[in-house]
Amino acid sequence: MTDSAPTPAMASEFSGVDPAADEVARREFRKTLGQFATGVTVMTGLGPSGERVGLTVNSFNSLSLDPPLILWSIAKTTAAFKCFQMSDAFAVNMLSAGQESWARQMAQSATDKFQGVKIRGGRGGVPLIEDCVAYFECDVWARYPGGDHDIIVGLVRRTMNTGKAPLLFHDGAFRSF
Ligand SMILES: Cc1cc2nc3c(=O)[nH]c(=O)nc-3n(C[C@H](O)[C@H](O)[C@H](O)COP(=O)(O)O)c2cc1C
C-alpha cells in the first residue's frame, strides 16, 4: 500500500507576546485578557465596624460542586482588601442587564458605593443588592496568594437564582444579550 496522503502545508509559527516584556506588552496582556467575555458581579461584605463594603468583580468563577465552592480574586490595592481579608463571610451579587450603573458605581474608589442602591440584609447582615440575576452567600473557605491579587474561595451556604438576564463585560465594555 502506498502512502498517497498529501503532506500538510507547514503551518506558520504562532507568534505571541511575553506579557512581562515591557509596558506595551503589559497593556496588550490586559487587552487580551479582556477578550474573555464574562458576567459581572458585586462582592459585598461587612467591615470591622459593621460598615458595608463592596466592589465590582468579573474574576468570579465556579470551582467545585461538592463541596459547593466558588472563587474570585481581589487586587491588594483596593480599599476593601483588608475587609475581605479579615471577614469570614461575603456575598456574590450577580448583576442583571439593567444594573450597569451599579457596576460602575461599585468600581469607583472614594465614593459612597451604596448611594441609591436598594439593599436587603442577607446572611449575617451581609448586604444583598436587589434585582440581581443570582446570589451566593458564602463563608470564606480559603485564601491563596496570586501575585498582585489574593484568590478568595467561598463555601456557598445559600444561593438564589431569579432567572433575570445577566449584565456582561467584554473588551472593556458592558454589554447585554
Ligand atoms: C467590570 C469590572 C470588573 C472588575 N473585576 C475586578 C476583580 O475581579 N477583582 C478586583 O480586585 N477588582 C476588579 N475590578 C476593579 C474594582 O471594582 C475596583 O478597583 C474597586 O471597586 C475600587 O474601589 P476600592 O479601591 O474603593 O475598593 C473590576 C472593575 C470592573 C469595572
The ligand as an SDF file (V2000), in Angstrom:
LIG
                    3D

 31 33  0  0  0  0  0  0  0  0999 V2000
  -16.0510   45.0160   35.0380 C   0  0  0  0  0  0  0  0  0  0  0  0
  -15.0940   45.1600   36.1920 C   0  0  0  0  0  0  0  0  0  0  0  0
  -14.5300   44.0240   36.7530 C   0  0  0  0  0  0  0  0  0  0  0  0
  -13.6420   44.1180   37.8350 C   0  0  0  0  0  0  0  0  0  0  0  0
  -13.1330   42.9740   38.3780 N   0  0  0  0  0  0  0  0  0  0  0  0
  -12.3140   43.0500   39.4500 C   0  0  0  0  0  0  0  0  0  0  0  0
  -11.8200   41.8640   40.0660 C   0  0  0  0  0  0  0  0  0  0  0  0
  -12.1100   40.7410   39.6450 O   0  0  0  0  0  0  0  0  0  0  0  0
  -11.0140   42.0000   41.1650 N   0  0  0  0  0  0  0  0  0  0  0  0
  -10.6770   43.2340   41.6560 C   0  0  0  0  0  0  0  0  0  0  0  0
   -9.9410   43.3000   42.6460 O   0  0  0  0  0  0  0  0  0  0  0  0
  -11.1160   44.3780   41.0790 N   0  0  0  0  0  0  0  0  0  0  0  0
  -11.9430   44.3040   39.9920 C   0  0  0  0  0  0  0  0  0  0  0  0
  -12.4240   45.4550   39.4280 N   0  0  0  0  0  0  0  0  0  0  0  0
  -11.9910   46.7450   39.9530 C   0  0  0  0  0  0  0  0  0  0  0  0
  -12.6670   47.0770   41.2820 C   0  0  0  0  0  0  0  0  0  0  0  0
  -14.0630   47.0800   41.1780 O   0  0  0  0  0  0  0  0  0  0  0  0
  -12.1740   48.4780   41.7400 C   0  0  0  0  0  0  0  0  0  0  0  0
  -10.7850   48.5030   41.7470 O   0  0  0  0  0  0  0  0  0  0  0  0
  -12.6180   48.7820   43.1490 C   0  0  0  0  0  0  0  0  0  0  0  0
  -14.0150   48.8010   43.2330 O   0  0  0  0  0  0  0  0  0  0  0  0
  -12.0360   50.1350   43.5500 C   0  0  0  0  0  0  0  0  0  0  0  0
  -12.6340   50.5710   44.7270 O   0  0  0  0  0  0  0  0  0  0  0  0
  -11.9490   50.4970   46.1680 P   0  0  0  0  0  0  0  0  0  0  0  0
  -10.4630   50.6450   45.9860 O   0  0  0  0  0  0  0  0  0  0  0  0
  -12.5840   51.6130   46.8900 O   0  0  0  0  0  0  0  0  0  0  0  0
  -12.2930   49.1270   46.7500 O   0  0  0  0  0  0  0  0  0  0  0  0
  -13.2930   45.3890   38.3470 C   0  0  0  0  0  0  0  0  0  0  0  0
  -13.8770   46.5430   37.7790 C   0  0  0  0  0  0  0  0  0  0  0  0
  -14.7600   46.4270   36.7160 C   0  0  0  0  0  0  0  0  0  0  0  0
  -15.3880   47.6680   36.1310 C   0  0  0  0  0  0  0  0  0  0  0  0
  1  2  1  0
  2  3  1  0
  2 30  2  0
  3  4  2  0
  4  5  1  0
  4 28  1  0
  5  6  2  0
  6  7  1  0
  6 13  1  0
  7  8  2  0
  7  9  1  0
  9 10  1  0
 10 11  2  0
 10 12  1  0
 12 13  2  0
 13 14  1  0
 14 15  1  0
 14 28  1  0
 15 16  1  0
 16 17  1  0
 16 18  1  0
 18 19  1  0
 18 20  1  0
 20 21  1  0
 20 22  1  0
 22 23  1  0
 23 24  1  0
 24 25  2  0
 24 26  1  0
 24 27  1  0
 28 29  2  0
 29 30  1  0
 30 31  1  0
M  END
$$$$
